[in-house]
């Protein structure tokens, strides 16, 4: 059987020489959302004018070259190191295949409900290496390029702080800013309880790649704007953010898939830069009741935490939306 064409080959065979986002999605099989994310890469070819409807268009050959430069070759599973009976973590899989950890980590959750789900983990979040190799081989044959062009060598002991694959209740407390009792209630929610992969010692754990999108979807993590120091620290420990500097394009893409856009929407940035807001306006913006805002402020005061101060105006007491947004999230 002939190998599936690479994404670069599919792009090079596009019938027109100037492609819109929809055109690129059509010829590659990627989603339009994924293509739009690719176009935000600093090295993505610049737009070559616009179409009749004002959409950006990109030069076909330049896009194909970008894909050749950035899309690695398939993993040859027959040459990967290690015995099929090995138990491996997400980090081990990344080391053995050469695929970035940020790419591997979301796969168990992403393909959970597919016809060919990612192999199941045990209670310690380790996987059978033989099953993982077979799955990667099947994914490569169906969807084209994966992994690295060179056969990876067994990794030496990492020189940086090792990243984690699971979340504990203590880490959930740090991510959500909730106390122990509140988190105990939170993790009993069916959509979270069902994701638990068991216990390590006395601590219940959850696969990070599966739980983080749920926490974002439920509103326990901010969709846009700055993360708190604790949230940032946990994501660094998990390997989704660097210890210093900006996230890599791969890390940013994974976080965007989880539900977090550090740049934020135009509407949200306009809100933060806008005029002082009343408590009623704040409640409407966050989609809660006025009493919910009052209770949140009261709980913070009772706990001795800093709360936004009101500013007296001719129209009554108001809050700085940027200060309040940091508090709320």
C-alpha positions as CSV (number, residue, x, y, z in Angstrom):
1,X,0.0,0.0,0.0
2,X,1.4,3.4,-1.0
3,X,1.9,5.8,2.0
4,X,-0.6,8.5,2.6
5,X,0.5,11.8,1.1
6,X,2.0,14.3,3.5
7,X,0.3,17.6,4.3
8,X,3.0,19.4,2.2
9,X,2.2,17.1,-0.8
10,X,-1.5,17.8,-0.4
11,X,-0.9,21.5,-0.3
12,X,1.4,21.4,-3.3
13,X,-1.3,19.6,-5.3
14,X,-4.0,22.3,-4.6
15,X,-5.7,23.5,-7.8
16,X,-5.1,27.2,-7.3
17,X,-1.9,29.1,-6.4
18,X,-3.5,31.4,-3.8
19,X,-5.3,29.6,-0.9
20,X,-7.7,30.8,1.8
21,X,-8.0,29.2,5.2
22,X,-10.9,27.2,4.0
23,X,-9.0,26.0,0.9
24,X,-6.0,24.9,3.1
25,X,-8.4,23.0,5.4
26,X,-10.1,21.4,2.4
27,X,-6.9,20.0,0.7
28,X,-5.1,19.0,3.9
29,X,-8.1,17.6,5.9
30,X,-7.2,19.8,8.9
31,X,-10.0,21.8,10.6
32,X,-10.3,25.5,9.8
33,X,-9.6,26.2,13.5
34,X,-6.3,24.4,13.3
35,X,-5.4,26.2,10.0
36,X,-6.1,29.6,11.6
37,X,-3.9,28.7,14.5
38,X,-1.1,27.7,12.1
39,X,-1.4,31.1,10.3
40,X,-0.6,32.8,13.7
41,X,2.9,31.2,13.7
42,X,5.5,33.9,13.1
43,X,7.1,31.8,10.3
44,X,3.9,31.1,8.5
45,X,3.9,32.8,5.0
46,X,2.5,36.3,4.9
47,X,-0.9,36.8,3.3
48,X,-0.8,37.3,-0.4
49,X,-3.7,39.7,-0.8
50,X,-7.3,39.0,-0.1
51,X,-10.2,37.2,-1.9
52,X,-13.5,38.5,-3.1
53,X,-15.0,38.2,0.3
54,X,-12.1,39.9,2.1
55,X,-10.6,36.7,3.4
56,X,-6.8,36.4,3.6
57,X,-5.1,34.3,0.9
58,X,-1.7,32.6,1.1
59,X,0.7,31.6,-1.6
60,X,0.3,27.8,-2.2
61,X,4.0,26.9,-2.7
62,X,5.1,28.9,0.4
63,X,2.5,27.1,2.5
64,X,3.7,23.8,1.2
65,X,7.3,24.7,2.0
66,X,6.3,25.8,5.6
67,X,4.6,22.4,6.0
68,X,7.7,20.6,4.8
69,X,9.8,22.5,7.3
70,X,7.5,22.0,10.2
71,X,5.7,18.7,9.7
72,X,8.0,15.8,10.6
73,X,8.2,12.4,9.0
74,X,6.2,9.4,10.2
75,X,7.3,7.4,13.1
76,X,8.6,4.0,12.1
77,X,7.3,2.0,15.0
78,X,9.5,-1.0,14.1
79,X,12.6,1.0,15.0
80,X,11.5,2.6,18.3
81,X,13.6,1.6,21.3
82,X,12.3,-0.5,24.3
83,X,10.4,-3.8,24.9
84,X,6.7,-4.0,24.1
85,X,6.0,-5.0,27.7
86,X,7.5,-1.7,29.1
87,X,5.2,0.5,31.1
88,X,5.8,4.1,29.9
89,X,4.6,7.6,30.9
90,X,3.7,10.4,28.5
91,X,7.2,11.8,29.0
92,X,8.7,8.4,28.2
93,X,6.7,8.2,25.0
94,X,7.9,11.7,24.0
95,X,11.5,10.7,24.6
96,X,11.2,7.4,22.7
97,X,9.4,8.8,19.7
98,X,10.9,12.2,19.5
99,X,7.3,13.6,19.4
100,X,7.0,16.7,21.6
101,X,5.4,16.0,24.9
102,X,3.0,18.8,24.4
103,X,1.8,16.9,21.3
104,X,1.5,13.5,23.0
105,X,-0.1,14.7,26.2
106,X,-3.6,15.6,24.9
107,X,-3.9,12.4,22.8
108,X,-5.5,10.2,25.5
109,X,-8.3,12.8,26.0
110,X,-8.5,13.8,22.4
111,X,-9.1,10.3,21.1
112,X,-11.0,8.9,24.1
113,X,-14.3,8.6,22.2
114,X,-12.8,7.8,18.7
115,X,-13.2,4.4,17.0
116,X,-9.6,3.8,17.8
117,X,-8.9,5.4,21.2
118,X,-5.5,6.0,22.6
119,X,-4.4,2.9,24.7
120,X,-5.7,3.0,28.3
121,X,-3.5,3.9,31.2
122,X,-3.2,2.1,34.5
123,X,-3.9,3.8,37.9
124,X,-0.4,5.3,37.8
125,X,-1.0,6.8,34.4
126,X,1.5,4.5,32.7
127,X,0.9,2.8,29.3
128,X,1.8,-0.4,27.6
129,X,4.6,0.5,25.2
130,X,3.6,-2.2,22.6
131,X,0.0,-0.9,22.5
132,X,1.2,2.7,22.2
133,X,3.5,1.8,19.3
134,X,0.7,0.0,17.5
135,X,-1.6,2.9,17.9
136,X,1.0,5.4,16.7
137,X,1.6,3.2,13.7
138,X,-2.1,3.1,12.8
139,X,-2.4,6.9,13.2
140,X,0.6,7.4,10.9
141,X,-0.8,5.3,8.2
142,X,-4.2,7.0,8.3
143,X,-3.4,10.7,8.7
144,X,0.1,11.1,7.4
145,X,3.1,12.5,9.0
146,X,3.8,12.1,12.7
147,X,7.0,12.1,14.8
148,X,10.5,12.8,13.7
149,X,12.6,12.2,10.7
150,X,15.5,10.6,12.7
151,X,15.3,7.4,14.7
152,X,15.3,8.5,18.3
153,X,17.9,7.2,20.7
154,X,17.0,6.2,24.3
155,X,16.9,9.4,26.3
156,X,19.4,10.1,29.0
157,X,18.2,11.4,32.4
158,X,16.5,14.7,31.8
159,X,18.6,17.7,32.7
160,X,15.6,19.9,33.5
161,X,12.9,19.5,36.1
162,X,10.8,16.5,35.1
163,X,7.2,17.3,34.1
164,X,4.2,15.5,35.6
165,X,1.4,13.7,33.8
166,X,-1.3,13.8,36.5
167,X,-3.1,16.3,38.7
168,X,-3.7,15.7,42.5
169,X,-6.3,17.4,44.6
170,X,-3.6,19.7,46.0
171,X,-2.8,20.8,42.5
172,X,-6.4,21.3,41.7
173,X,-6.7,23.6,44.8
174,X,-3.8,25.6,43.4
175,X,-5.3,25.8,39.9
176,X,-8.8,26.8,41.0
177,X,-8.0,28.9,44.1
178,X,-10.5,26.8,46.0
179,X,-10.0,25.3,49.5
180,X,-9.9,21.6,50.3
181,X,-13.6,21.2,51.0
182,X,-14.6,23.1,47.9
183,X,-12.3,20.9,45.8
184,X,-13.6,17.8,47.4
185,X,-17.1,18.8,46.2
186,X,-15.7,19.7,42.8
187,X,-14.0,16.4,42.1
188,X,-17.3,14.5,43.0
189,X,-18.9,16.1,39.9
190,X,-19.5,13.1,37.5
191,X,-17.6,14.7,34.6
192,X,-14.6,15.0,36.8
193,X,-14.9,11.9,39.0
194,X,-15.2,9.7,35.9
195,X,-11.8,10.9,34.6
196,X,-9.9,9.8,37.7
197,X,-7.2,7.3,37.0
198,X,-7.1,6.0,40.6
199,X,-4.7,6.7,43.4
200,X,-1.0,7.1,43.9
201,X,-0.5,6.3,47.6
202,X,-3.4,8.1,49.4
203,X,-3.8,10.8,46.7
204,X,-6.4,10.5,44.0
205,X,-5.0,11.6,40.6
206,X,-6.4,12.7,37.2
207,X,-4.7,12.6,33.8
208,X,-3.7,16.3,33.3
209,X,-4.5,16.3,29.6
210,X,-8.0,15.0,30.3
211,X,-8.9,17.2,33.3
212,X,-7.5,20.6,32.3
213,X,-9.9,21.1,29.4
214,X,-12.8,20.2,31.8
215,X,-11.6,22.8,34.3
216,X,-11.5,25.4,31.6
217,X,-14.9,24.4,30.2
218,X,-16.5,24.6,33.7
219,X,-15.0,28.1,34.2
220,X,-12.5,27.2,37.0
221,X,-9.6,28.6,34.8
222,X,-9.6,31.9,32.9
223,X,-10.3,31.7,29.2
224,X,-8.2,34.8,28.5
225,X,-6.0,37.2,30.2
226,X,-3.2,36.6,32.8
227,X,-3.0,33.4,34.9
228,X,-2.4,33.7,38.6
229,X,1.1,32.9,40.0
230,X,-0.2,29.5,41.3
231,X,-1.9,28.6,38.1
232,X,1.2,29.4,36.1
233,X,3.4,27.4,38.5
234,X,1.2,24.3,38.2
235,X,1.2,24.5,34.4
236,X,5.0,24.9,34.4
237,X,5.2,21.7,36.6
238,X,3.0,19.9,34.1
239,X,5.1,21.1,31.1
240,X,2.4,23.2,29.5
241,X,4.3,26.4,30.1
242,X,8.1,27.2,30.2
243,X,9.8,28.2,33.4
244,X,10.8,31.4,31.7
245,X,9.7,33.3,28.7
246,X,6.8,32.9,26.4
247,X,5.2,29.5,25.6
248,X,6.4,27.7,22.5
249,X,4.0,27.5,19.6
250,X,3.3,23.9,20.5
251,X,2.5,24.8,24.1
252,X,0.3,27.7,23.0
253,X,-1.6,25.4,20.6
254,X,-2.2,22.8,23.3
255,X,-3.5,25.5,25.8
256,X,-5.7,26.9,23.1
257,X,-7.2,23.5,22.6
258,X,-7.7,23.2,26.3
259,X,-9.6,26.5,26.3
260,X,-7.1,29.2,27.2
261,X,-6.1,32.0,24.9
262,X,-3.5,34.2,26.6
263,X,-4.0,37.0,24.1
264,X,-7.8,37.1,24.7
265,X,-10.5,38.1,22.4
266,X,-10.9,41.7,21.1
267,X,-14.0,42.1,23.1
268,X,-12.3,41.0,26.4
269,X,-9.3,43.3,25.8
270,X,-11.8,46.2,25.1
271,X,-13.6,45.4,28.3
272,X,-10.4,45.5,30.4
273,X,-9.4,48.8,28.8
274,X,-12.9,50.3,29.2
275,X,-14.4,52.6,31.8
276,X,-14.9,51.8,35.5
277,X,-17.8,49.3,36.0
278,X,-20.5,48.9,38.6
279,X,-21.0,45.6,40.4
280,X,-24.2,45.1,38.3
281,X,-22.2,45.5,35.1
282,X,-19.5,43.1,36.4
283,X,-22.1,40.5,37.3
284,X,-23.6,40.7,33.8
285,X,-20.1,40.5,32.2
286,X,-19.3,37.3,34.1
287,X,-22.7,35.8,33.7
288,X,-23.5,35.6,37.4
289,X,-25.9,37.2,39.7
290,X,-25.2,40.4,41.7
291,X,-25.4,38.4,44.9
292,X,-22.7,36.0,43.6
293,X,-20.3,38.9,43.1
294,X,-21.1,40.1,46.7
295,X,-20.6,36.6,48.1
296,X,-17.3,36.3,46.3
297,X,-16.0,39.6,47.7
298,X,-17.2,38.7,51.2
299,X,-15.5,35.3,51.2
300,X,-12.2,36.9,50.1
301,X,-12.4,39.5,52.9
302,X,-13.2,36.9,55.5
303,X,-10.2,34.8,54.3
304,X,-8.0,37.9,54.6
305,X,-7.4,37.9,50.8
306,X,-6.9,41.2,48.9
307,X,-10.1,42.4,47.2
308,X,-10.6,45.1,44.6
309,X,-11.2,48.6,46.1
310,X,-14.2,50.6,44.9
311,X,-13.7,54.0,43.3
312,X,-16.2,56.8,44.1
313,X,-17.6,58.4,40.9
314,X,-20.5,60.7,40.2
315,X,-22.5,57.6,39.3
316,X,-21.7,55.7,42.5
317,X,-19.1,53.2,43.4
318,X,-17.2,51.6,40.5
319,X,-14.4,49.0,40.0
320,X,-11.4,49.1,37.7
321,X,-12.3,46.2,35.3
322,X,-8.7,45.1,34.9
323,X,-8.2,44.9,38.7
324,X,-11.5,43.1,39.2
325,X,-10.8,40.7,36.4
326,X,-7.5,39.6,38.0
327,X,-9.4,39.1,41.3
328,X,-12.3,37.2,39.7
329,X,-10.0,34.8,38.0
